[in-house]
Amino acid sequence: SSNIQTIHLIHEDNDDDIDQKENNEQENVRQGDDTLITEEALIDLAAAACCIIGQAYAAMENRSRAVEWLQRALMVDPKCTEALSLLIDRKMLSVNEQFILRDKILQVLDVSESWRADLYAAMLGTQDNNHFFSNSTNNTEEEEDQGGGAIPRLERIHGLGDDPQVLRARAERLYYRHDPRAAYKIAKRIYNADPFDLRIVPVYVASMLELKESHELFAVAHALVKSYPKHACSWFAVGVYYLLVRKFDAAQRYFHKSAKINPRFAPAWIGFGNAFAAQDESEQAMAAYRSASRLFQGSHLPLLYIGMEYLRTNNLPLAKHFFHGAKALCPHDPAISNELGVVALRQADYHNAIQFFNNVLELFQRLPEKAPLKLVCESSVSNLGHTYVKLGEFSKAAHYFQLALTIKPNDPSTRAALAAVYHVLGGSYLHKAIEYYHMSLAIRPNDSFAAEMLTRAIKDVLDIDDPFDFPHRTLPYIFDDDRRTSHEDNLHDATMRDASPIRRVVPLPGDLVHASCDIDQD
């Protein structure tokens, strides 16, 4: 009866037509080759009606009602993949909500449709990193696959390893687990096999951005604009290319063009915000991120980026508010814990800062040796060292700076910070301080902080008779806020560690290569 009421919401004045459709649904229809189409093969009219209502609410940006009706469509007919695709593509569900929906769908699916259950499980929860927090130490994507996950079952049991939906789910899962190289390989495979499948384009071009594949991105953007000049993702790819080559004005122009063609294309708004953020235009960046948040209400990324902008402008209460909002949507993203730790560090709440950074450190310690996600943890490990510096526990600070260098050996800021800690410890550590100041300057010769502190360290060595009887005379002028240098990588300044190394979906580039070619702007 509830299904009939649902249909009447759409066709209030067409009761006779509905009755006729219901009668036709219960009959077997014989095709020309005498193949019977059974009742199960027909689309459930009630599910179709629920899906249409959900689409209408989504168009009105009423997320709660849209989610309610789209989920109802899946409960009535689990084969209603249009409803599931809308929920996933529009990022209407948080990570936890996706898992709840997955469990509900599995309960109503027939046992004989195990392939569909595995397919839905693969498509849901692609942004979650929770599996890394298990007790197992073997948590690479390949090792997880060997444990009998949905994706390997689709490949090995159901023979769907080459299905575009399965490959796309795998690429997105790898991308959100900070493995752009693996995501790029799969996305490129999908794009080469079917250039008309534009759903893989955002992951494909974003992976190329992180890998700095400027020439290939240039070619792909050209091909997309030539083939699909009226499609938003084509100009989105052009914007990503200009973001890569650090031509931010052009990037803003093409992201805006992409959003103008399709105002509901959220990746364009995120890219738009990242282009503004790269030029320190926080107000415009936050406006773009708010638009993305309105469109991707189940995605944590826009909220995370808004919080980053508030943190950059030192509005700590609002930054903390948005970070907690992002954490509610995706509890296991290490970038969120890092940002919350930086907020606590700036508020002099050092014990909470240590707790947040330790959450990321726990993830780091459980990752396999060559896991790509380890690079994302480096900022938090370094920030943990800065926190112990604030607490005056210099031996612990030195330990975590050394750990950060094992992740990113050629980071001049971490080397300068470790040198300063050795400088404070004095005694036999003073010569190590000089050594690390030299290493930092070899990587970045214009580092004024390291250069000044190297001069002072050498002077301190010359001023003492016994280098092993070195008191903490350097403590006042290294860690006195009134006398320290104002260099951006000063040991006291966590600004360079505030943000995650990359901004996801359309990542914010760091040291990006310049390309000598331009895309035609016609």
C-alpha positions as CSV (number, residue, x, y, z in Angstrom):
1,S,0.0,0.0,0.0
2,S,2.9,2.3,0.8
3,N,4.2,1.7,-2.7
4,I,0.9,2.7,-4.3
5,Q,0.8,5.8,-2.2
6,T,4.3,6.7,-3.4
7,I,3.2,6.3,-7.0
8,H,0.2,8.5,-6.4
9,L,2.5,11.3,-5.3
10,I,3.7,11.5,-8.8
11,H,0.5,10.6,-10.7
12,E,-2.4,11.9,-8.6
13,D,-4.8,12.3,-11.5
14,N,-3.8,9.2,-13.5
15,D,-5.1,6.3,-11.3
16,D,-6.3,4.4,-14.4
17,D,-2.9,4.6,-16.0
18,I,-1.2,3.4,-12.8
19,D,-3.5,0.4,-12.5
20,Q,-2.8,-0.4,-16.1
21,K,1.0,-0.2,-15.5
22,E,0.7,-2.4,-12.4
23,N,-1.2,-5.0,-14.4
24,N,1.4,-4.9,-17.1
25,E,4.2,-5.4,-14.6
26,Q,2.7,-8.6,-13.4
27,E,2.4,-10.1,-16.8
28,N,5.2,-11.8,-18.7
29,V,6.1,-10.0,-21.9
30,R,7.2,-12.1,-24.8
31,Q,9.9,-10.6,-27.1
32,G,10.6,-11.5,-30.8
33,D,13.1,-14.2,-29.8
34,D,10.6,-15.9,-27.4
35,T,12.6,-14.8,-24.4
36,L,10.4,-14.2,-21.3
37,I,11.0,-11.1,-19.3
38,T,9.9,-12.0,-15.8
39,E,8.4,-9.7,-13.2
40,E,11.8,-9.5,-11.4
41,A,13.4,-8.1,-14.6
42,L,11.1,-5.1,-14.7
43,I,11.9,-1.9,-13.0
44,D,9.8,-1.5,-9.8
45,L,7.5,1.4,-10.4
46,A,7.5,2.3,-6.7
47,A,11.3,2.5,-6.7
48,A,11.2,4.6,-9.8
49,A,8.8,7.0,-8.2
50,C,10.9,7.2,-5.1
51,C,14.0,7.9,-7.2
52,I,12.2,10.7,-9.1
53,I,11.1,12.3,-5.9
54,G,14.6,12.0,-4.5
55,Q,16.0,13.7,-7.7
56,A,13.5,16.5,-7.3
57,Y,14.6,17.1,-3.7
58,A,18.2,17.0,-4.7
59,A,17.6,19.6,-7.4
60,M,16.1,21.8,-4.6
61,E,19.2,21.1,-2.5
62,N,17.1,19.5,0.2
63,R,19.7,16.8,1.2
64,S,17.8,15.2,4.0
65,R,14.6,14.6,2.0
66,A,16.6,13.6,-1.1
67,V,18.6,11.0,0.9
68,E,15.4,9.7,2.5
69,W,13.6,9.1,-0.8
70,L,16.6,7.7,-2.6
71,Q,17.3,5.2,0.2
72,R,13.6,4.3,0.1
73,A,14.0,3.5,-3.6
74,L,16.9,1.2,-2.9
75,M,14.9,-0.5,-0.1
76,V,12.0,-1.1,-2.5
77,D,14.2,-2.3,-5.3
78,P,17.9,-2.8,-4.7
79,K,18.4,-2.9,-8.5
80,C,17.6,0.8,-8.7
81,T,21.2,1.7,-9.4
82,E,20.2,5.2,-10.5
83,A,19.3,6.1,-6.9
84,L,22.6,4.6,-5.7
85,S,24.6,6.5,-8.3
86,L,23.0,9.8,-7.4
87,L,23.8,9.3,-3.7
88,I,27.4,8.5,-4.4
89,D,28.1,11.0,-7.2
90,R,26.5,13.9,-5.3
91,K,28.4,12.8,-2.1
92,M,25.1,13.0,-0.2
93,L,26.2,10.5,2.5
94,S,28.9,10.7,5.1
95,V,31.2,7.7,5.4
96,N,29.3,6.2,8.3
97,E,26.0,6.8,6.5
98,Q,27.4,4.9,3.5
99,F,28.2,1.9,5.6
100,I,24.8,1.9,7.2
101,L,23.2,2.0,3.7
102,R,25.4,-0.8,2.6
103,D,24.3,-3.0,5.4
104,K,20.7,-2.2,4.8
105,I,21.0,-3.1,1.1
106,L,22.8,-6.3,1.9
107,Q,19.8,-7.3,4.0
108,V,17.3,-7.0,1.2
109,L,19.4,-8.4,-1.6
110,D,18.8,-12.0,-2.6
111,V,21.6,-14.5,-1.6
112,S,22.0,-15.4,-5.3
113,E,23.0,-11.8,-6.1
114,S,26.3,-11.8,-4.2
115,W,28.0,-10.1,-7.1
116,R,25.6,-7.1,-6.7
117,A,26.3,-7.0,-3.0
118,D,30.0,-6.9,-3.6
119,L,29.6,-4.2,-6.3
120,Y,27.6,-2.0,-3.9
121,A,30.1,-2.6,-1.1
122,A,33.0,-1.5,-3.5
123,M,31.1,1.6,-4.5
124,L,30.3,2.8,-1.0
125,G,32.9,4.0,1.5
126,T,35.6,4.9,-1.0
127,Q,36.8,7.9,1.1
128,D,37.3,5.9,4.3
129,N,40.7,5.0,5.7
130,N,39.4,3.0,8.7
131,H,40.9,-0.3,7.6
132,F,44.4,1.2,8.4
133,F,43.4,1.4,12.1
134,S,42.9,-2.4,12.4
135,N,45.2,-4.4,14.5
136,S,46.8,-6.0,11.5
137,T,50.1,-4.7,10.3
138,N,49.5,-5.8,6.8
139,N,47.2,-3.1,5.5
140,T,48.3,-2.3,2.0
141,E,45.6,-2.3,-0.7
142,E,47.0,-5.5,-2.1
143,E,47.1,-7.3,1.3
144,E,43.6,-6.1,2.1
145,D,42.5,-7.5,-1.2
146,Q,44.0,-10.9,-0.3
147,G,41.9,-10.8,2.8
148,G,38.7,-11.3,0.7
149,G,37.4,-7.8,0.2
150,A,34.6,-6.8,-2.1
151,I,36.8,-5.7,-5.0
152,P,39.0,-8.9,-5.1
153,R,35.8,-11.0,-5.0
154,L,34.4,-9.1,-7.9
155,E,37.7,-9.8,-9.8
156,R,38.4,-13.4,-8.9
157,I,34.9,-14.9,-8.2
158,H,32.5,-12.9,-10.3
159,G,34.8,-12.1,-13.2
160,L,34.1,-8.4,-13.0
161,G,37.7,-7.1,-12.6
162,D,37.5,-5.2,-15.9
163,D,34.1,-3.7,-15.3
164,P,34.3,0.1,-15.5
165,Q,32.3,0.6,-12.3
166,V,34.6,-1.8,-10.4
167,L,37.7,-0.1,-11.7
168,R,36.3,3.4,-11.0
169,A,35.5,2.4,-7.4
170,R,39.0,1.0,-7.0
171,A,40.6,4.2,-8.4
172,E,38.6,6.5,-6.1
173,R,39.4,4.3,-3.1
174,L,43.2,4.5,-3.9
175,Y,43.0,8.2,-4.5
176,Y,41.4,8.9,-1.2
177,R,44.0,6.7,0.5
178,H,46.7,9.1,-0.8
179,D,48.0,6.7,-3.5
180,P,47.8,8.9,-6.6
181,R,50.2,6.7,-8.6
182,A,48.0,3.6,-8.4
183,A,44.8,5.6,-8.8
184,Y,46.3,7.3,-11.9
185,K,47.2,3.9,-13.5
186,I,43.6,2.6,-13.1
187,A,42.0,5.9,-14.2
188,K,44.2,6.0,-17.3
189,R,43.2,2.5,-18.1
190,I,39.5,3.4,-17.9
191,Y,39.9,6.6,-19.9
192,N,41.9,4.9,-22.7
193,A,39.3,2.0,-22.9
194,D,36.4,4.4,-23.0
195,P,37.1,8.1,-23.5
196,F,33.3,8.7,-23.3
197,D,33.2,7.7,-19.7
198,L,33.5,11.2,-18.2
199,R,32.9,10.0,-14.6
200,I,36.5,9.0,-14.2
201,V,37.8,12.4,-15.4
202,P,37.9,14.1,-12.0
203,V,40.0,11.4,-10.4
204,Y,42.2,11.0,-13.5
205,V,43.1,14.7,-13.8
206,A,43.5,15.2,-10.0
207,S,45.9,12.2,-9.9
208,M,47.9,13.8,-12.8
209,L,48.0,17.0,-10.8
210,E,49.5,15.3,-7.7
211,L,52.0,13.4,-9.9
212,K,52.8,16.6,-11.8
213,E,52.2,15.0,-15.2
214,S,51.9,18.4,-16.9
215,H,52.3,17.1,-20.5
216,E,49.8,14.3,-20.3
217,L,47.3,16.6,-18.5
218,F,47.8,19.2,-21.2
219,A,47.0,16.6,-23.9
220,V,44.0,15.2,-22.0
221,A,42.5,18.6,-21.4
222,H,42.9,19.5,-25.1
223,A,41.2,16.3,-26.2
224,L,38.3,16.8,-23.7
225,V,37.7,20.4,-24.8
226,K,37.8,19.4,-28.5
227,S,35.4,16.5,-28.0
228,Y,33.1,17.9,-25.3
229,P,33.3,21.8,-25.4
230,K,30.0,22.1,-23.6
231,H,30.7,19.7,-20.7
232,A,31.9,21.0,-17.3
233,C,34.6,18.4,-16.8
234,S,36.4,19.4,-20.0
235,W,37.0,23.0,-18.7
236,F,37.6,21.6,-15.2
237,A,40.6,19.6,-16.7
238,V,41.9,22.9,-18.3
239,G,41.6,24.6,-14.9
240,V,43.6,21.8,-13.3
241,Y,46.3,22.1,-15.9
242,Y,46.7,25.8,-15.2
243,L,46.7,25.1,-11.5
244,L,49.6,22.7,-12.0
245,V,51.7,25.2,-14.0
246,R,50.9,27.9,-11.3
247,K,49.0,30.2,-13.6
248,F,46.3,30.8,-11.0
249,D,44.4,33.6,-12.8
250,A,43.8,31.3,-15.8
251,A,42.9,28.5,-13.5
252,Q,40.3,30.6,-11.8
253,R,38.9,31.6,-15.2
254,Y,38.5,28.0,-16.4
255,F,37.2,26.7,-13.1
256,H,34.6,29.5,-13.2
257,K,33.7,28.5,-16.7
258,S,33.3,24.9,-15.7
259,A,31.0,25.9,-12.8
260,K,29.0,28.2,-15.0
261,I,28.3,25.3,-17.5
262,N,27.2,23.0,-14.6
263,P,26.7,24.8,-11.3
264,R,26.2,21.4,-9.6
265,F,29.7,20.2,-10.6
266,A,31.3,20.4,-7.2
267,P,34.9,19.5,-8.2
268,A,35.0,22.8,-10.2
269,W,34.1,24.7,-7.1
270,I,36.8,23.0,-5.1
271,G,39.4,23.7,-7.8
272,F,38.1,27.3,-7.9
273,G,38.7,27.6,-4.2
274,N,42.1,26.1,-4.4
275,A,43.2,28.5,-7.1
276,F,42.1,31.4,-4.8
277,A,43.8,29.9,-1.8
278,A,47.1,29.6,-3.8
279,Q,47.0,33.4,-4.1
280,D,46.1,33.9,-0.4
281,E,42.6,35.2,-1.3
282,S,40.8,33.6,1.6
283,E,37.4,35.2,1.2
284,Q,37.0,34.1,-2.4
285,A,38.4,30.7,-1.6
286,M,35.9,30.2,1.3
287,A,33.0,31.3,-0.9
288,A,33.9,28.6,-3.5
289,Y,34.3,26.0,-0.8
290,R,30.9,26.9,0.7
291,S,29.4,26.3,-2.7
292,A,31.1,22.9,-2.9
293,S,29.9,22.1,0.6
294,R,26.3,22.9,-0.4
295,L,26.6,20.6,-3.4
296,F,28.7,17.8,-1.7
297,Q,27.0,17.8,1.7
298,G,28.3,14.4,2.6
299,S,31.9,15.2,1.7
300,H,34.3,16.4,4.4
301,L,36.7,18.1,2.0
302,P,35.0,21.5,1.6
303,L,34.6,21.8,5.4
304,L,38.3,20.8,5.8
305,Y,39.4,23.5,3.4
306,I,37.2,26.2,4.9
307,G,38.8,25.3,8.2
308,M,42.3,25.6,6.7
309,E,41.5,29.1,5.5
310,Y,40.2,30.2,8.9
311,L,43.4,28.7,10.4
312,R,45.5,30.7,8.0
313,T,43.7,33.9,9.0
314,N,44.1,32.9,12.7
315,N,40.4,32.6,13.4
316,L,40.9,29.6,15.6
317,P,37.4,29.1,17.0
318,L,35.8,28.9,13.5
319,A,38.7,26.8,12.2
320,K,38.1,24.3,15.0
321,H,34.3,24.3,14.3
322,F,34.8,23.4,10.6
323,F,37.4,20.8,11.4
324,H,35.1,19.0,13.8
325,G,32.4,19.2,11.1
326,A,34.8,17.5,8.7
327,K,35.7,14.9,11.3
328,A,32.1,14.0,11.8
329,L,31.7,13.2,8.1
330,C,35.0,11.4,7.7
331,P,36.5,10.3,11.1
332,H,39.7,8.7,9.8
333,D,41.3,11.2,7.5
334,P,44.7,12.0,9.1
335,A,44.7,15.5,7.6
336,I,41.8,16.5,9.9
337,S,43.5,15.2,13.1
338,N,46.6,17.2,12.0
339,E,44.6,20.4,11.6
340,L,42.9,20.0,14.9
341,G,46.3,19.4,16.5
342,V,47.6,22.6,15.0
343,V,44.6,24.6,16.3
344,A,45.3,23.2,19.8
345,L,49.0,24.0,19.4
346,R,48.2,27.6,18.6
347,Q,45.8,27.8,21.5
348,A,48.7,26.6,23.8
349,D,46.6,23.5,24.6
350,Y,49.6,21.3,24.2
351,H,48.3,18.1,25.7
352,N,45.3,18.0,23.3
353,A,47.6,18.8,20.5
354,I,49.8,15.8,21.4
355,Q,46.7,13.6,21.5
356,F,45.6,14.7,18.0
357,F,49.1,14.3,16.6
358,N,49.4,10.9,18.3
359,N,46.3,9.8,16.5
360,V,48.1,10.3,13.2
361,L,51.3,8.8,14.6
362,E,49.3,5.6,15.6
363,L,48.2,5.4,11.9
364,F,51.8,5.9,10.8
365,Q,53.1,3.1,12.9
366,R,50.6,0.6,11.6
367,L,51.2,1.3,8.0
368,P,53.4,-0.9,5.9
369,E,56.9,0.3,5.1
370,K,56.2,1.7,1.6
371,A,52.6,2.8,2.1
372,P,51.9,6.1,0.3
373,L,49.8,7.3,3.2
374,K,53.0,7.6,5.3
375,L,54.0,10.8,3.5
376,V,50.7,12.4,4.6
377,C,51.6,11.7,8.2
378,E,54.9,13.6,8.1
379,S,53.4,16.9,8.9
380,S,51.8,15.5,12.1
381,V,55.1,13.8,13.2
382,S,57.0,17.1,12.7
383,N,54.2,19.0,14.5
384,L,54.5,16.6,17.4
385,G,58.2,17.6,17.7
386,H,57.2,21.3,17.8
387,T,54.7,20.6,20.5
388,Y,57.3,19.0,22.7
389,V,59.6,22.0,22.1
390,K,56.8,24.2,23.5
391,L,56.7,21.9,26.6
392,G,60.5,22.1,27.0
393,E,61.0,18.4,26.4
394,F,63.8,18.7,23.9
395,S,64.9,15.1,23.8
396,K,61.4,14.0,22.8
397,A,61.2,16.8,20.2
398,A,64.5,15.6,18.7
399,H,63.2,12.1,18.5
400,Y,60.1,13.1,16.5
401,F,62.1,15.4,14.2
402,Q,64.4,12.5,13.4
403,L,61.3,10.3,12.7
404,A,59.9,13.0,10.4
405,L,63.2,13.0,8.5
406,T,62.9,9.2,7.9
407,I,59.7,10.0,6.1
408,K,60.9,13.0,4.2
409,P,64.7,13.1,4.4
410,N,65.3,16.3,2.4
411,D,63.0,18.6,4.2
412,P,65.0,21.7,5.1
413,S,62.5,23.0,7.7
414,T,62.7,19.8,9.7
415,R,66.5,19.7,9.5
416,A,66.6,23.3,10.8
417,A,64.2,22.5,13.6
418,L,66.2,19.5,14.7
419,A,69.4,21.6,14.5
420,A,67.8,24.2,16.8
421,V,66.8,21.5,19.3
422,Y,70.4,20.2,19.3
423,H,71.5,23.8,19.8
424,V,69.4,24.1,22.9
425,L,70.6,20.8,24.3
426,G,74.2,22.0,24.0
427,G,77.2,19.9,25.1
428,S,78.0,17.2,22.6
429,Y,74.9,18.0,20.6
430,L,76.3,21.4,19.6
431,H,78.3,20.0,16.7
432,K,75.3,18.0,15.5
433,A,73.4,21.3,15.5
434,I,76.0,22.8,13.2
435,E,75.9,19.8,11.0
436,Y,72.1,20.0,10.6
437,Y,72.2,23.7,10.0
438,H,74.6,23.1,7.1
439,M,72.4,20.3,5.8
440,S,69.4,22.6,5.8
441,L,71.3,25.4,4.1
442,A,72.6,23.0,1.5
443,I,69.0,22.2,0.5
444,R,67.7,25.8,0.9
445,P,70.5,28.3,0.8
446,N,68.3,31.4,1.3
447,D,67.0,30.1,4.7
448,S,67.7,33.2,6.8
449,F,66.8,31.4,10.1
450,A,69.2,28.5,9.6
451,A,72.0,30.9,8.4
452,E,71.6,33.1,11.5
453,M,71.5,30.2,13.9
454,L,74.5,28.6,12.2
455,T,76.5,31.8,12.9
456,R,75.4,31.8,16.5
457,A,76.2,28.1,16.9
458,I,79.7,28.5,15.6
459,K,80.2,31.5,17.9
460,D,79.0,29.5,20.9
461,V,81.6,26.8,20.1
462,L,84.3,29.4,19.9
463,D,83.2,31.0,23.2
464,I,83.5,27.9,25.4
465,D,86.6,26.0,26.4
466,D,84.9,22.6,26.9
467,P,82.2,21.7,24.3
468,F,81.0,18.9,26.6
469,D,80.3,21.4,29.4
470,F,77.9,23.5,27.5
471,P,75.0,25.1,29.5
472,H,71.7,26.1,28.1
473,R,73.0,29.6,27.2
474,T,71.4,29.4,23.8
475,L,67.9,28.9,25.3
476,P,67.0,32.6,25.7
477,Y,67.8,33.8,22.2
478,I,66.6,30.7,20.3
479,F,63.3,30.4,22.0
480,D,62.6,33.9,23.1
481,D,59.7,35.3,21.0
482,D,61.1,38.8,21.2
483,R,64.5,37.9,19.7
484,R,63.8,35.0,17.3
485,T,63.8,35.6,13.6
486,S,60.6,36.1,11.7
487,H,61.4,33.5,9.0
488,E,58.3,31.5,8.0
489,D,60.1,28.2,8.9
490,N,61.2,29.3,12.4
491,L,61.0,26.6,14.9
492,H,58.1,28.4,16.6
493,D,56.1,28.9,13.5
494,A,53.9,25.9,12.6
495,T,52.5,27.7,9.5
496,M,54.3,25.5,7.1
497,R,52.8,22.4,8.8
498,D,49.2,23.7,9.2
499,A,47.8,22.2,6.0
500,S,47.9,18.7,4.7
501,P,50.6,18.4,2.0
502,I,47.8,18.2,-0.6
503,R,44.2,19.3,-0.9
504,R,42.2,16.4,-2.1
505,V,39.9,16.0,-5.2
506,V,41.6,19.0,-6.8
507,P,44.8,19.1,-4.7
508,L,46.6,22.3,-3.9
509,P,50.0,22.0,-5.5
510,G,53.2,22.7,-3.6
511,D,56.4,22.8,-5.6
512,L,55.0,22.4,-9.1
513,V,56.8,22.4,-12.4
514,H,56.2,25.0,-15.0
515,A,55.2,24.1,-18.5
516,S,56.3,26.1,-21.5
517,C,53.1,25.5,-23.4
518,D,49.7,27.0,-23.0
519,I,46.2,25.7,-23.8
520,D,44.4,27.6,-26.4
521,Q,41.9,29.9,-24.5
522,D,39.5,30.2,-27.4
